[in-house]
Each structure stands twice: as C-alpha cells, then as structure tokens.
C-alpha cells in the first residue's frame, strides 16, 4: 500500500460535508422611495433557510497545518414571512419577493460561500500560528505522519457526512 493517486504523502485532503442545516434570520426594515410614487414601507421579516448543504474542502499537512481551499454551498431553500404595517405594503413586497426570489437565493448562496471561506481561512491561520506551531515543536513529524496515514486509511476521499 502506497499513497493513492492524487494524494501527496505529506498532505491529507479532506472534505467536510454538512447537510440539512437550518438558519433563521429575523429583522425589522424600512424602505422609502425618494421619487414618485413616494412609497414608505415599514415592517419586519423572517427568512428561514432550510435543507442547506455545505461542503468544506481542506487539507492537513505537517508543514502548513490546516488549509481551507474552498467552500461549496448548495442553493438555499428559502421561506420568507413578511410582517408589514399595511396591507398595501404586504401586497407590494410579496410581489417583489416572488419576482426576485431566485436572485435572492443565488445572492445568499454566493455570499455564504465567500464569507465562510474567508472566516475559515482567518481562523485556521490563527490556529496554525498558535496551536499547530506549538504542536510541531513538541510532537515528532513521524508521529504526526502516522496520524495522517490513519486519516488517509479511514476517511474516504469524498468526505465525511455530518
């Protein structure tokens, strides 16, 4: 048993898969049109994201520690509940929401991917500088390599569902 094709001996590629996640956002809002018809809308909304699937691609290596390469977020399933101060506001916003729902889903998907990757890279950089560097100075590379070999042997390349 050598190293499988596409897998460097010193680097362990991993995929962390998160499925069926839920997220709920609640907020108040106000919208004013500065030109005719001079609408002024007030209200609140609750956006629930259901069945969210996220795949995080990362690698482990003795020299670099944890490195995040990519985050993939599935198209979110949205449920939007509007609370408006007037029936007219509710009708207008419901119509706009139906028109722009696909665009809203796409925008949320891209923002989540970008923000999660940015956050993971920032946090792993701090972890690598503090914890991983300290671990490297105390634990021999051959022992860490054995741990990496165990990971390679026991975790499939397509990832672990959580």
Secondary structure, 3 states (H helix, E strand, C coil): CCCCCCCCCCEEEEEEEEEEEEEEEEEEEEEECCCCCCCEEEEEEEEEEEEEEEEEEEEEECCCEEEEEEEEECCCEEEEEEEECCHHHHHHHHHHHHHHHHHHHHHHHHHHHHHHHHHHHHHHHHHHHHHHHHHHHHCCHHHHHHHHHHHHHHCCCCCEEC
